[in-house]
């Protein structure tokens, strides 16, 4: 067997898919016996209580008067180097190319070639930042100076190659869910708080930014509600929320929509829903849809980014072109009115989440990458996940 590794993980510690995946990956790797060191400006919100083999190192930014803006990137690179030197890190696994891959590259230059860097692309660093010509070169540098690069969907790999004109290998490592956390919960009492027995529950979870097309969420819901009595539960906060609330009021749907705000643990809430709505304009993977799938909840979404790699059209949900709210609503009504088909979709969701996107399988893929870049024999077997 390969020896346990000392792995530094840097991610954005606040709410967001990349931070969730990075933190959950670290927890699973720690359970496998690896020593995990989170290096970030604050505690990752999913880290929670004390866990064996997990350490947290806070990045403190120097607020020196000559700096107009505190140099977080330099402080992070310095902290990475200090942790690598003090505990003997084997790997720095960073999530997002900028600034984290650049910081890791600086830390590696200070620490020596023995420290390896693995960078995971989650989407925004490519789909948004790489659209800016001023940032392309530094994103490209971060990728090329990494010892391995992974991305969470084939679509993201394709877009990365096209935008940055790079040919370096990129490993596909999908996002995952821990089936000990995400599974169908018994939530009849909670559901009664939000909907009557004859009503259906539609849900949307996001950061309420324009790319999520939350106005489309309301349009889809209104069309479904016109045919099937329904409630809409919105989870999260963001810049489009005030505009969304105004639209809901103008459409006379205020009493049909429940705002839950930010929720650290959505596993319980997701099980309340009958359908998840994900009509995004761009979505490198769609972690929310996977979390819903693991709870037996089909997704009605858009044919955007990596969503079609996750949601099987006509099997675990339905997909339509971006902005086609009529078709998305029609799919939702069709599924909600067919009890047998809905049960089939629900079972297909559970099987796909547990087999194709389980934590044991994806974490083993990451371990294989770690040992490969360290030049160690790869003795990790990719498990076949059981339902």
N, C-alpha and C positions, 0 to 999 in steps of 0.2 A: 504493500500500500504506500501511496505517496505520503510524505510528511505533512503535518498541519502547517498552514501558512499564516504569516502575519500580514494582514491586509488593511490598508488605509482606505477609507471611503469618504469621498467628499460629494455633497449634493446640496441642492437648495432645501433647507430644513423645514420650510413652511409648507402649507397645503399645496398639493400639486402631484400629478401622476409620477413624475420622475423622482421626487422625494419619497413618495410612498414605496415605489419599487426598490429604490436604493436601500431604504431602511429595512424593508422586509427581507431583502436579499442578505443584508448583513446579519440579521437575526437568525436566518436559516443557516448561514455559513457558520455562525458561532455555535449553533446546536450540533453541527457536524464536527466540531473540535477546532476550527480555525480561530485565530485571535483577531478580533475586528476592532479597528480604531477609527471612529467617526471624527472627522476634522471639518468643522464648520463654525459659522459665526454664532449659532445658537443650537440648542438641542433639537434634533429631528423630532417632529411632533409625534411620530409613530413609535419612537423608541421606548417611551414609557418607563416602567419600573426597572430595577436592577436585574441584569441578566449576566450569567457567567460568560466569560470570554469577550465581553463588549466593553469598550472604553470610549469616553468622549473627551475630545480636546477642543477647547474653545479658542477661536481666533479673535484676538484682541487687536483692534485697529489703532495705530498710532495717530493721535490727533495733534500733529505738530503744526505750529502756526504758519509755516511757509506753504503748507499744502492748502490749496483751495478746497479740494475734496479729499477726505481721508483715503489713503491708498490701500483699500481692502485687498486687492489682488496681490500686492507685494507682501502684505502681512500674512495672507493665506499661504503663499509660496514658502515664506520663511517658516511658518508653523509646520507645513508638510515636511520640510527638511529636518526640523528639530525632532519631530515625532519619528521620522524614518531613522535618524541617527540614534535616538535614545532607546527605541524599542527594537530596532533592527527590522524594519518593514521589508517584506519581499515585493509587495505590489502596492501601487497607488491606483485605486479604481475610482475614476472621476466620472461624474454624470453631467454632461454638457461640455461641448468643446470650448466655449468661452464663458467665463474666464478660466474654468477649472482645468482644462487640458493644458492651457498655457502656464498656469501656476504649477501644475505637476511637472511640466517640462523644465521649468526653472529649478524646482526642488530636485529633480533628477540631476541637473547640471551641477548643483551644489553637493549632492550626495554621492555621485558616481554612478557608473553604468550598472552596478549591482541592483539598483532600484528600478523596477519596471513599471510602466504606465499603461493602464488599460482605460480607454475612453468609451463611454456609452453615449450614443446620440439618441436623444429622445424626441426631437422634432423642432422645437422653437429655435435652436441654434442653427438649423438648416432652413426651415420653412419661413422664418422671419428674419433672423439676423444675417443669414447668408445672402438675402436679397439685397442687402446694403453693400454696395461696391467697396465702401471704405473698410468693411470688416472681413471681406472675403479672404484676403491674404492671411490674416491672423488666424481665422478659423481653419484654413487650409494647413497652416503651420502646426496648429495644435493636433490636427489629425495625422499629419505626416510624421511628427515627432513622437507619436504614441507607439508603443510596442505592439498593441493590438487595438482595433476599433470594432465596436459592436453597434448595431442599430436595431430598433425594436420592430421594424417591418421591412419587407422587401421594397415597398413603395418609398420608404425613407432612404434606403440604400440607393435606389435608382435616382431619386432627387438629389442626393448628396453628390453622386458622380456627375450628374448633368450640370449642377450649379457650380461646383468647384473644380470640375475637370480633373478629377483624380482617378487613378487606377489602382491604388493600394487596396489590399483585401479588406473587406468589412464582413464580420461575422454576423449572421442573423441570430439574435437572441430575443425572442418575443417576451413581452411582459407576462406576468404570472399572478396567480392568486394562491393564497394558503387556504386549502380546503378546510382546515380546522377553524378558520375565521369566517370564510364565505361559504355558506350553505343555506338551504331554505330554512328559515326560522319559523317557529310557531308564533305568530304575531297577531292573532285574531283580536286581542284586546286593544293593541295599538292601532290596528286598522279601523276599529270602531270609533276611535277618536277623530278620524279624518273622513270617513265615508260611510254611507248607509249600506246595508247588505246588498242592495240591488245595484249599487254604483260600482263602476270600474275605476281603478286608480292608475293614472299615468304619471310618470316621474321624469324629471330632468335634473342632472347634477353637473355643475361646471363652475368656472370662474367668471361667468357672465361677461365675457368679452365678445366683441363683434364677430370673431371667427367662429364662435359657437352658434351663431344665428338663433339667439334666444327668441327673437320676434317670430321666427318660424315655429318655434315650440308652441307659442300661444295660438298661432294660426291653426296648427295641426290639432291642438286640443279643442279649439272652438268647433272645428268641423266634426270631430269625433263626438263631442258632447251634444251636438245638435241631433245625433242619431242614437247615441247611447248615453244615458245619464252617467256622468263621470266627474272625478275630481283630479286636479293637477297639483302635484307636490313638487315644489322647487327647492333644491338644496344648493347652498353656496351663496356667494356674494361677488360683486364685481361692478365695473363701470356702467354696464348696460342695465343694471337692476332698476334704477329710478325710471328710466324710459320704459322698461318692461311693465313696471307697476302702473304707470300712466296708461299704457295701452290696454292693460287688463281692465282698468276702471272704465275706460271709454267703451270697451266692448261689453260692459255689464257682466263681467265674469268674476268680480271680486269675491263673491261668496262661494265660488267654485275652485279657487286657487289658494293653496296653503304655502306660506313661505317659512322654511325651517332654518334659513341662514346657514352658516358654516357648521359642519358636523365632522368632528375628528374621526368618528367611527360610524361609517355608513352601512355596515353589514346588516345591522338590525333594521334600518330604515328601508333598505332596498327590498327586503322580503315583503314589504307592504304592497309593493307595486304589482300591477298586472303587465305593464309595458314600460320600457325605458325609451325615451326619445333622445336621439342623438343626430340632429340634422346639420352637423358642423360643415363649414366651408372647407376646413382643413383639419385633419386629425391623423397624426403619425401612427397611432395605434388605436386608441379608444379604450383606455383602461376601465372607464365607467361601464362600458358595454360588457367587458369581461367580468367585472364584479357582479353585474346584474345576471349574466349568464350563469355564473357559479351559484346564484341563488334561485335559479330556475325561471328567470324573468327574460322573455324575448326582447329584442331591440328593434325599433323602427328607426332607421338611420339613413344617412346619405352615402352615395357612391363616392366617397372622398378618402384620399390617403390610404391608410392601412385598414380602414373599417371593413372592406370586403375580405381581407385576409382573416378577420376575426369572426364576423357575422356571416354565416352561410345563408344566402338569400333563399327563402322558401323552406328553410330547415330550422334555423335558430332565430330567425327574424326576417325582416323585409328591408330592402334598400331601394332608394330612388334617387334620381339626379338631384344635386344640390338645388334647393329652392323650390322643388316640386312638392309643395305642401298638400296639394290635392291628392296626389298619388300616395304620399305617406299616410295621410288620413284614411284613404280608402283601404290601404293595407291594414291599418290598425283596426278599423271597423270590421273588416273581413275576418281577421284573426279573433277578435273579441267575441264575435257572434257565432263562431264555430267551436263548440266545446271540445270535440274530439281532436280537431287540428291543434287547438291551443295546448291540449295535454301532450300531444306528440312533440310540439315545439319545446315545451317545458322540459320534457325528458331529454330531447336532443341537446338542449342547452347544458343540462347537468353533465351529460356524458362528454360533450366536447370540452367543457371547462376542466373537468377532472382528468381527462386523458391527454389533451393537447397542450394545456397551459398550466399544468400543476407545478408547484414549487420544487418538488424533487427533481423533475426533469430539467427545468430551466436552470436551477442552481448548479446541477451537475454539468451543464453546458459551460457555465461560467468557470467552474473549477477546471475543466478541460483546457480552457483558454489560458487560465493562470499558469498551469503547469507547462503548457506549451511555450509561453513567452519566457519562462524561467529556464527553459532547456532541460526540464526534468522529464522522465518517462511519464507518459500519460496513462495512468492506471485507473481512470474514472470511467465507470460504465454508466451510460445514460439509461435510467430506469424506465420501464413501461408502467405508467401510473395506473393504478387501479381505481375503480369507481368507489 
